[in-house]
Amino acid sequence: MKAFLMTAADDSINLLFNEFKFNTWEDISPAIGCRTFDVVRLYENGDCAYIDDEGLYQTRFFWIHKNYPHPLANNALFCGTDEMGETVDFKTPLEVLKESIKPVSKTDLYVYSRAYPDDYRPFFFTEEELGIGCGEADCGFDCDYSTVKAGECQCYNNKHDEMEARCPV
């Protein structure tokens, strides 16, 4: 299967992406350097990241994906999944994946975590990068991040409801 392995370079937050082929789930733990792993869905097409389930115990670096609200730790294996949850080829272009990930320093994580956020993405991505806002010219609401998050933008809510109706997962 086609997948991308993200690893730390020299225990720093330089992210290197290498194409990785594997045959079974037993190949995942050694690939990302862990004993147990978990999966985080990142894209509507089923693409996800396998991550170290115990990553916070021995953190080498943190990173955040624009489609996931919390920072993640250490290496990751990016794969696709089908309707049945089986692992398949990664479908998202590598360039899109690279643009969707930002390294998070331990200092930044410490500073931002003191604010107890539900969602860390606004600290690392612009509203434009996150695609937040309804984009409707005649919308009567100011569709910034806090307005949308508070559920006060009816245009955004309508779009979100329509999206959820098309995507039952």
C-alpha positions in Angstrom: 0.0 0.0 0.0 1.1 3.5 -0.7 1.6 5.6 2.5 3.8 8.4 3.7 6.0 8.1 6.8 6.8 11.4 8.6 9.8 11.2 10.8 12.0 13.6 12.8 15.3 14.5 11.4 18.0 14.2 14.1 15.4 14.5 16.8 14.4 18.0 15.6 11.2 19.3 14.2 12.4 19.1 10.6 9.8 16.9 9.0 10.9 14.4 6.3 8.3 12.6 4.2 9.2 9.2 2.7 7.0 7.0 0.7 6.4 3.8 2.6 4.9 0.5 1.5 3.5 -2.0 4.0 1.5 -5.1 3.9 -0.2 -5.6 7.3 -1.0 -3.7 10.4 2.0 -5.4 12.0 4.3 -3.2 9.9 3.0 0.0 11.4 4.4 0.0 15.0 8.0 -0.6 13.9 7.6 2.0 11.1 6.7 4.8 13.5 8.9 3.5 16.3 6.3 2.6 18.9 4.7 -0.3 20.8 1.1 0.6 20.3 -0.6 3.0 17.9 -3.8 4.8 17.3 -5.4 6.4 14.3 -6.5 10.0 13.6 -8.8 10.7 10.7 -7.6 13.8 8.9 -9.5 14.1 5.6 -13.1 13.4 4.4 -11.7 11.0 1.9 -10.7 8.6 4.7 -7.0 9.6 4.8 -5.6 9.3 8.3 -2.5 9.2 10.4 -1.3 6.3 12.5 0.4 7.8 15.6 2.2 6.5 18.6 -0.5 5.8 21.2 2.1 6.5 24.0 3.7 9.4 22.2 3.4 11.8 25.1 5.5 9.6 27.3 8.7 10.1 25.2 8.0 13.1 23.0 10.6 14.0 20.4 8.6 16.6 18.7 5.0 17.9 18.3 3.1 18.8 15.1 -0.4 19.9 14.3 -2.6 19.2 11.2 -5.0 21.8 10.0 -7.9 19.3 10.1 -7.3 18.1 13.7 -7.8 20.4 16.8 -4.9 19.2 19.0 -1.2 18.8 18.5 0.1 15.3 18.0 3.4 13.8 19.0 6.3 12.1 17.2 6.3 10.1 14.0 3.2 9.4 11.9 2.3 7.0 9.0 -0.2 8.6 6.7 -2.6 6.1 5.0 -6.0 5.9 3.5 -9.0 4.0 4.7 -12.0 2.7 2.9 -15.7 2.5 3.8 -15.1 -0.6 6.0 -12.2 1.0 7.8 -9.6 -1.1 6.0 -6.2 0.5 5.2 -5.8 1.5 1.6 -3.5 3.8 -0.5 -3.2 7.4 0.7 -5.3 9.5 -1.7 -4.4 13.1 -0.7 -1.6 14.6 -2.7 1.7 14.8 -0.8 1.9 18.6 -1.3 -1.5 19.1 0.3 -0.4 17.0 3.2 2.8 18.9 3.7 1.0 22.3 3.6 -1.5 21.0 6.2 1.2 20.2 8.9 3.1 22.6 11.0 5.7 21.8 13.7 4.8 22.8 17.2 7.6 23.7 19.6 7.5 22.5 23.2 7.6 26.2 24.3 4.6 27.1 22.1 2.7 24.1 23.3 3.3 25.0 26.9 2.3 28.7 26.4 -0.9 27.9 24.5 -1.9 25.0 26.7 -2.1 27.4 29.7 -5.1 29.0 28.0 -6.9 25.6 28.0 -8.0 25.8 24.3 -10.5 23.3 22.8 -8.8 23.9 19.5 -5.1 24.8 19.0 -5.4 25.4 15.2 -5.9 29.2 15.4 -2.5 29.5 17.1 -0.7 27.9 14.2 -2.9 28.5 11.1 -4.6 31.6 9.7 -8.4 31.6 9.2 -7.7 31.5 5.4 -5.5 28.3 5.8 -8.3 26.7 7.9 -11.0 27.7 5.4 -13.0 29.3 8.2 -15.8 31.7 7.2 -18.8 31.3 5.1 -17.4 33.2 2.1 -20.9 34.6 1.4 -20.8 38.3 0.3 -24.3 39.0 1.7 -24.0 37.1 5.0 -25.1 39.3 7.9 -22.6 37.9 10.3 -18.9 38.5 10.8 -17.6 35.0 10.0 -14.3 35.1 12.0 -13.1 32.1 13.9 -14.9 33.0 17.2 -18.2 33.7 15.5 -18.2 30.5 13.5 -17.1 28.4 16.6 -19.9 30.0 18.7 -22.4 28.8 16.0 -23.5 32.4 15.2 -22.9 32.4 11.5 -26.0 31.1 9.8 -24.4 30.9 6.4 -21.6 28.7 7.8 -24.1 26.6 9.7 -26.2 26.0 6.6 -23.1 24.9 4.6 -21.9 22.7 7.5 -25.4 21.0 7.7 -25.4 20.4 4.0 -21.9 18.9 4.2 -22.9 16.6 7.0 -25.9 15.5 5.1 -23.7 14.4 2.2 -21.1 12.7 4.4 -22.7 10.4 6.9 -19.4 9.5 8.7 
